[in-house]
Every structure is written in C-alpha cells, then in structure tokens.
Amino acid sequence: MDIRFDGPALVLAGHFDARSTMEARAAIYQHIEQCEGDEVIIDLTDVDGVDVTALKVLAVATRSAGREGQHLRLRGCGPAVRRLLHVSHLFRLVEVERAA
C-alpha cells in the first residue's frame, strides 16, 4: 500500500485490506491530528482492492474525527468500495463524497 499526504487529503493507493490496516490506521490518525481545518479527506481513488476490515478502520476513524470536532469524508470511492460499504452496512457510518 502506498500512502501519501496531498494537502488536506490523505491519499491511499494499492490494496487496502487486513494486511495494510495497521499502516493505514497510523497514517489516518496522524492525518486527523495534523489537519488544520475541520475537514478530513481520505482519497481512495487509487485503491485497487478493499475488504471489510479496512472499511471498519475508516468507520472507526470517522467516529474518532467526529469526537475531535472534525468531519471525515471519503473521496474517489469506486463501485467496488461503494458496494462493499452497502453490503457491510458501513455506509451509515462514513460519508462518501459524491462524484463530480
């Protein structure tokens, strides 16, 4: 998994699954701490594959950001990610940015 910071967004690329959740979780919480505004963006445009474990990390991070007065939003979710969010019912916990 490739993780980089791009201004207000944390960009994840590659496979986001159980094997990469530790690394991604650390980067997400670092991003939440360092975000200067109240908007936290996680960009999943270049994520090739995702599993429920990874989506749970995003759901928990969403709640954590909310406790800090921030708003976490997912950007660039492909059809597979959206489908898994619905199947797992995690779409209720995370906000997905609408495609332009």
Secondary structure by P-SEA (a helix, b strand, c coil): cbbbbcccccccccccccccaaaaaaaaaaaaaaccccbbbbbccccccccaaaaaaaaaaaaaaaaacbbbbbccccaaaaaaaaaacccccccccccc
